[in-house]
Amino acid sequence: MTITPGPAAQAPIPQDPVAIQAAIAERQRRLAATVDELNHRLQPKVLGRQIADDAQRKAQNAVTREDGSLRAERIAAVVALISAYIALVVWRRSRKRAKHAR
């Protein structure tokens, strides 16, 4: 994270006490707004929503082309993997049951 100085960091320091107080009040207001924004961004609910949205967008991009049509080859590959996993689980359970039946 790179911190860049704002416009107030480049402005000359005022000499008038009223102007100094106004500058301090303005900096406090901006700092409070920054802290509020960071607090909002770091809330677990907001982070979870961002992660879920990113995952959904990546999943959708993985199975659709830019024109919105489905990528049948990728969907077929996922279906094949899921089918293979289910077949493996069923096979292992049947072997386990056969072993215990002896």
Order of alpha helices (4+ residues) and beta strands (2+ residues): alpha-alpha-alpha-alpha
